[in-house]
């Protein structure tokens, strides 16, 4: 296996980790409106991800940086062609971070309610747009002979990509509901399980349609295996949720996301951005990669740094592993 193949796999792993972790993170933000009934419950939801949400976003930064260094042509075409949706995502992530930090700085109801609105919308919009973006990457976009995107933003809003947006939106919301059931106690925990069932059934329908469409369009034997794993894991997650096995349900909902993202990358390889104008103009792991020396240096750096980061992040989750409820909120005005 060549180093550019290795880095394609590593970037796929980074995006998979990001969607696994930020998936329930976005889901919690969406549930602040769908599940929480009052301000104390909204604070409980926010507190479940309070210690970890910023660490989850490190995976995005690393994935973007790795793409820039390992596949500069892929990065350039992707960020120029998808400039507007990626800018919207970036603005949402900035506002979302500010909302988490500023919400409890003042006790006034209007102040906190406005930041809670911001948390909801800046969780929902990226959850949808990431699916649209990856749907277009897999489907292919208008790339010319100079490996430049020549389409418009409206070309990105095609049925396949929009369906992909619905998949990530519903899957992340389901993932967040399961995480809520795992991390809370009391009435909110019971309602989270009930909501997870309803959202999970919707997610199962749209995910099955999208994954089957992907398999027919650009799938292969390996992507078919990933499709089967994703569907089986989602069904098992719903069963575990109904049985009150929140830990298993969360692990299986996470496996659903992992398998679904893996399927996208398996169906994409060896392309990184297919061209719908001419197959010969597609960006591949070969023509879009950096020099072998650059990839070699990156591989050594990743081999040293990645285990340390994962150990630290795992330790963070272990420290904040206990359940919380409204009874743990000292000052319900916040």
C-alpha positions as CSV (number, residue, x, y, z in Angstrom):
1,X,0.0,0.0,0.0
2,X,1.4,3.4,-1.0
3,X,1.5,6.3,1.5
4,X,-1.2,8.2,-0.4
5,X,-3.5,5.2,0.1
6,X,-2.6,5.2,3.8
7,X,-3.4,8.8,4.2
8,X,-6.7,8.4,2.4
9,X,-7.6,5.8,5.1
10,X,-6.3,8.0,7.9
11,X,-8.4,11.0,6.6
12,X,-11.4,8.7,6.4
13,X,-10.7,7.6,10.0
14,X,-10.5,11.3,11.1
15,X,-13.8,12.2,9.5
16,X,-15.4,9.0,10.9
17,X,-14.2,10.0,14.4
18,X,-15.5,13.5,13.9
19,X,-19.0,12.4,12.9
20,X,-19.1,9.8,15.7
21,X,-18.3,12.4,18.4
22,X,-19.7,15.6,17.0
23,X,-22.7,13.6,15.8
24,X,-24.2,13.2,19.4
25,X,-22.8,16.7,20.1
26,X,-25.0,18.2,17.3
27,X,-27.8,15.9,18.4
28,X,-27.8,17.4,21.9
29,X,-27.9,20.9,20.5
30,X,-31.0,20.0,18.4
31,X,-32.6,18.3,21.4
32,X,-32.5,21.4,23.4
33,X,-35.7,22.4,21.5
34,X,-37.1,18.9,20.7
35,X,-36.7,17.3,24.1
36,X,-36.1,19.8,26.9
37,X,-39.2,21.3,28.4
38,X,-37.7,24.1,30.5
39,X,-34.5,25.9,31.3
40,X,-33.2,23.4,33.9
41,X,-33.6,20.5,31.4
42,X,-31.9,22.5,28.7
43,X,-29.0,23.1,31.1
44,X,-28.8,19.4,31.8
45,X,-28.5,18.6,28.1
46,X,-25.9,21.3,27.6
47,X,-24.0,20.0,30.6
48,X,-23.8,16.5,29.2
49,X,-21.5,17.7,26.5
50,X,-20.0,20.7,28.3
51,X,-16.7,19.1,29.1
52,X,-16.2,17.4,25.7
53,X,-17.8,19.5,22.8
54,X,-14.6,21.5,22.1
55,X,-12.5,18.4,22.1
56,X,-14.8,16.8,19.6
57,X,-14.1,19.6,17.2
58,X,-10.4,18.8,17.3
59,X,-11.2,15.9,14.9
60,X,-12.5,18.4,12.3
61,X,-9.5,20.6,12.6
62,X,-7.2,17.6,12.2
63,X,-9.1,16.2,9.3
64,X,-9.0,19.5,7.5
65,X,-5.3,20.0,8.2
66,X,-4.5,16.4,7.1
67,X,-6.4,16.9,3.9
68,X,-4.5,20.2,3.2
69,X,-1.1,18.6,3.8
70,X,-1.7,15.1,2.3
71,X,-3.9,16.1,-0.7
72,X,-3.5,19.8,-1.4
73,X,-5.4,19.6,-4.8
74,X,-8.3,17.9,-3.1
75,X,-8.3,20.6,-0.4
76,X,-8.1,23.4,-2.9
77,X,-10.9,22.1,-5.1
78,X,-13.1,21.2,-2.2
79,X,-12.8,24.4,-0.3
80,X,-13.2,26.6,-3.4
81,X,-16.1,24.7,-4.9
82,X,-17.9,24.2,-1.6
83,X,-17.0,27.7,-0.3
84,X,-20.4,28.9,0.7
85,X,-21.7,25.8,2.6
86,X,-18.4,25.4,4.3
87,X,-18.4,29.1,5.3
88,X,-21.9,28.6,6.8
89,X,-20.7,25.6,8.7
90,X,-17.7,27.6,10.0
91,X,-19.8,30.5,11.1
92,X,-22.2,28.1,12.9
93,X,-19.3,26.4,14.7
94,X,-18.0,29.8,15.9
95,X,-21.4,31.0,17.1
96,X,-22.1,27.7,18.7
97,X,-18.9,27.8,20.7
98,X,-19.6,31.3,21.8
99,X,-23.2,30.3,22.8
100,X,-22.0,27.5,25.0
101,X,-19.6,29.8,26.8
102,X,-21.8,32.9,27.1
103,X,-25.2,31.4,27.8
104,X,-24.7,31.3,31.6
105,X,-22.8,34.5,31.9
106,X,-25.9,36.5,32.8
107,X,-29.1,35.3,34.6
108,X,-31.7,37.2,32.4
109,X,-34.1,34.9,30.7
110,X,-34.0,36.7,27.3
111,X,-30.2,36.5,27.3
112,X,-30.2,32.7,28.0
113,X,-33.1,32.0,25.6
114,X,-31.3,33.8,22.7
115,X,-28.1,31.8,23.2
116,X,-30.2,28.6,23.4
117,X,-31.8,29.5,20.0
118,X,-28.3,29.9,18.7
119,X,-27.2,26.5,20.0
120,X,-30.2,24.8,18.3
121,X,-29.8,26.4,14.9
122,X,-26.0,26.2,14.9
123,X,-26.3,22.5,15.6
124,X,-29.0,21.7,13.1
125,X,-27.6,23.6,10.1
126,X,-24.1,21.9,10.2
127,X,-25.6,18.5,10.9
128,X,-27.6,18.9,7.6
129,X,-24.8,20.6,5.5
130,X,-22.2,18.0,6.3
131,X,-24.4,15.4,4.7
132,X,-25.0,17.6,1.7
133,X,-21.2,18.2,1.3
134,X,-20.2,14.5,1.5
135,X,-23.1,13.5,-0.7
136,X,-21.7,15.8,-3.4
137,X,-18.1,14.4,-2.8
138,X,-19.3,10.9,-3.4
139,X,-21.7,11.7,-6.3
140,X,-19.2,13.9,-8.0
141,X,-19.2,17.5,-9.1
142,X,-18.3,19.6,-12.1
143,X,-14.5,19.5,-12.2
144,X,-12.7,20.6,-15.4
145,X,-9.4,19.5,-16.9
146,X,-7.5,21.9,-14.6
147,X,-9.0,20.1,-11.6
148,X,-11.1,23.2,-10.7
149,X,-14.7,23.3,-9.7
150,X,-16.8,25.0,-12.4
151,X,-20.3,24.5,-11.1
152,X,-22.4,26.8,-8.9
153,X,-23.7,26.5,-5.4
154,X,-27.1,25.4,-6.8
155,X,-25.5,22.3,-8.4
156,X,-24.7,21.2,-4.9
157,X,-28.4,21.1,-4.0
158,X,-29.2,18.0,-5.9
159,X,-31.6,15.3,-4.6
160,X,-28.9,12.8,-3.7
161,X,-27.0,15.4,-1.6
162,X,-30.1,16.7,0.0
163,X,-31.0,13.2,1.0
164,X,-27.5,12.8,2.4
165,X,-28.2,15.9,4.5
166,X,-31.4,14.4,5.9
167,X,-29.4,11.2,6.8
168,X,-26.8,13.1,8.8
169,X,-29.4,15.3,10.4
170,X,-31.6,12.4,11.6
171,X,-28.8,10.1,12.5
172,X,-27.0,12.7,14.6
173,X,-30.3,13.5,16.3
174,X,-30.9,9.9,17.1
175,X,-27.3,9.5,18.3
176,X,-27.8,12.6,20.5
177,X,-31.0,11.2,22.0
178,X,-29.4,7.9,22.8
179,X,-26.5,9.7,24.4
180,X,-28.9,11.8,26.5
181,X,-30.6,8.6,27.7
182,X,-27.1,7.3,28.6
183,X,-26.0,10.4,30.5
184,X,-29.1,11.5,32.3
185,X,-31.5,10.4,35.1
186,X,-35.1,10.9,35.8
187,X,-37.9,11.9,33.4
188,X,-35.7,13.4,30.8
189,X,-34.0,10.0,30.4
190,X,-37.3,8.2,29.8
191,X,-38.4,10.8,27.3
192,X,-35.1,10.7,25.5
193,X,-35.5,6.9,24.9
194,X,-39.0,7.5,23.5
195,X,-37.8,10.3,21.2
196,X,-34.8,8.2,20.1
197,X,-37.2,5.5,18.9
198,X,-39.2,7.9,16.8
199,X,-36.2,9.7,15.3
200,X,-34.4,6.4,14.8
201,X,-37.2,5.0,12.7
202,X,-37.1,8.0,10.5
203,X,-33.3,7.8,10.3
204,X,-33.5,4.1,9.3
205,X,-35.8,4.9,6.4
206,X,-33.8,7.8,4.9
207,X,-30.4,6.1,5.7
208,X,-31.4,2.9,3.9
209,X,-32.6,4.9,0.8
210,X,-29.4,6.9,0.7
211,X,-27.0,4.0,1.2
212,X,-28.8,1.9,-1.4
213,X,-28.6,4.8,-3.8
214,X,-24.9,5.1,-3.1
215,X,-24.3,1.4,-3.6
216,X,-26.1,1.5,-6.9
217,X,-24.3,4.6,-8.1
218,X,-20.7,3.9,-7.1
219,X,-20.6,0.9,-4.7
220,X,-18.5,-2.2,-4.7
221,X,-18.2,-5.4,-2.7
222,X,-16.5,-3.6,0.3
223,X,-19.0,-0.8,0.4
224,X,-21.9,-3.4,0.4
225,X,-20.4,-5.0,3.5
226,X,-20.3,-1.6,5.2
227,X,-23.9,-0.9,4.1
228,X,-25.1,-4.2,5.7
229,X,-23.2,-3.4,8.9
230,X,-24.7,0.1,9.1
231,X,-28.3,-1.1,8.6
232,X,-27.9,-4.0,11.1
233,X,-26.3,-1.7,13.7
234,X,-29.1,0.8,13.4
235,X,-31.8,-1.9,13.8
236,X,-29.9,-3.3,16.8
237,X,-29.5,0.2,18.3
238,X,-33.3,0.6,18.1
239,X,-33.8,-2.7,19.8
240,X,-31.3,-2.0,22.6
241,X,-32.9,1.4,23.1
242,X,-36.3,-0.2,23.6
243,X,-34.8,-2.6,26.0
244,X,-33.3,0.2,28.1
245,X,-29.7,-0.8,27.3
246,X,-28.5,2.7,26.7
247,X,-24.8,1.8,26.6
248,X,-25.3,-0.8,23.9
249,X,-27.7,1.5,22.0
250,X,-25.1,4.3,22.0
251,X,-22.3,2.0,20.9
252,X,-24.5,0.6,18.1
253,X,-25.7,4.0,16.9
254,X,-22.1,5.0,16.8
255,X,-21.3,1.9,14.8
256,X,-24.1,2.9,12.4
257,X,-22.3,6.3,11.8
258,X,-18.9,4.6,11.5
259,X,-20.1,2.1,9.0
260,X,-22.1,4.6,6.9
261,X,-19.1,7.0,6.7
262,X,-16.8,4.0,5.9
263,X,-19.2,3.1,3.1
264,X,-18.9,6.5,1.5
265,X,-15.2,6.4,1.5
266,X,-15.1,2.8,0.3
267,X,-17.3,3.7,-2.6
268,X,-15.3,6.8,-3.3
269,X,-11.8,5.2,-3.4
270,X,-9.5,5.6,-5.4
271,X,-11.2,9.0,-6.3
272,X,-11.2,11.8,-3.8
273,X,-13.5,14.0,-5.9
274,X,-15.0,12.5,-9.0
275,X,-15.7,14.7,-12.0
276,X,-19.2,14.5,-13.6
277,X,-17.9,16.2,-16.7
278,X,-15.2,13.7,-17.6
279,X,-13.9,10.7,-15.6
280,X,-10.4,11.5,-16.6
281,X,-10.6,14.8,-14.8
282,X,-11.5,13.3,-11.5
283,X,-9.2,14.0,-8.5
284,X,-7.7,10.7,-7.2
285,X,-5.4,9.7,-4.4
286,X,-2.6,9.7,-6.9
287,X,-3.0,13.0,-8.8
288,X,-4.1,15.0,-5.8
289,X,-1.5,13.9,-3.2
290,X,1.6,15.6,-1.9
291,X,5.1,14.3,-2.5
292,X,6.1,10.9,-0.9
293,X,8.6,12.8,1.4
294,X,5.8,15.0,2.7
295,X,3.6,12.0,3.4
296,X,6.5,10.2,5.1
297,X,7.1,13.0,7.5
298,X,3.3,13.3,8.2
299,X,3.1,9.6,8.9
300,X,5.8,9.8,11.6
301,X,4.1,12.8,13.2
302,X,0.7,11.1,13.2
303,X,2.1,7.9,14.6
304,X,3.5,9.8,17.6
305,X,0.7,12.4,18.2
306,X,-2.5,10.5,17.5
307,X,-2.3,7.9,20.3
308,X,-1.5,10.7,22.8
309,X,-4.5,12.7,21.7
310,X,-6.9,9.7,21.8
311,X,-5.7,8.7,25.3
312,X,-6.3,12.2,26.6
313,X,-9.7,12.5,25.0
314,X,-10.7,9.0,26.3
315,X,-9.6,10.0,29.8
316,X,-11.8,13.1,29.6
317,X,-14.8,11.0,28.8
318,X,-14.0,8.7,31.7
319,X,-13.7,11.5,34.2
320,X,-17.1,12.9,33.2
321,X,-18.8,9.6,32.8
322,X,-21.5,10.0,35.5
323,X,-25.2,10.7,34.8
324,X,-26.7,14.0,35.6
325,X,-30.3,15.3,36.1
326,X,-32.1,18.5,37.1
327,X,-31.4,17.7,40.8
328,X,-27.8,18.3,40.1
329,X,-28.3,21.8,38.8
330,X,-27.4,24.0,41.8
331,X,-29.0,27.2,40.5
332,X,-31.9,26.5,38.1
333,X,-31.9,30.1,37.0
334,X,-29.0,29.2,34.8
